[in-house]
């Protein structure tokens, strides 16, 4: 079981100081969300996705892997996780037509970074806002997605913003010191949509033969009344 290095209470105390009283305003342009595994998009940016869709802004999801290797016992849950992701994104206002399954191997995105760039490239123009995991997010698949997004944004002249997940559990406050982090407050409706979407990921919240992949202590950051981003 993963025990976060920094408590959620300590993170909240630190994050309360971000960006003064002004809330971050995301770009009002078509947004591509890069999700290393099914559920990352919801855990890291579910409230923002719901907000963008409410405003009528197009959101496309690049599902990089299907998360088939989530269970250590070797059970392939590829189809289960893909179905959960479709259900979760529907609750956030994103249709299946706006989801692109890239089918890269779970836990091996680093070895397939060139393929990732190639498959993401048709989804990005100079008028795209890319949301991707931070390139130092303490998981090889997340970090590879962050690097690919950064390279693609530079190549296409697209706007890039990083989101976080594993940083809240494996990182420290000192490791984020000096970064221009911003807060995106969630309305009650956006927070509820995010929680409803997370409930779609039953394979991560329950495990038939062991502890869940996402126990309550790892879900704490997803219950915040705001999300944290790093505009790049």
Secondary structure, DSSP 8 states (H G I E B T S, - for coil): ----SS-HHHHHHHHTTTTTT------SS-EEEEESSTTHHHHHHHHHHHHHHHTT--EEEEEEE--TT-STT----HHHHHHHHHHHHHHTT--GGGEEEEEE-TT-SGGGHHHHHHHHHTT--TT-EEEEE-TTSSSHHHHHHHHHHHHHHHHHT-EEEEE-STHHHH--HHHHTT--EEEEE--HHHHHHHHHHHTT-HHHH--TTS--SS-HHHHGGGGSSEEEEEE-
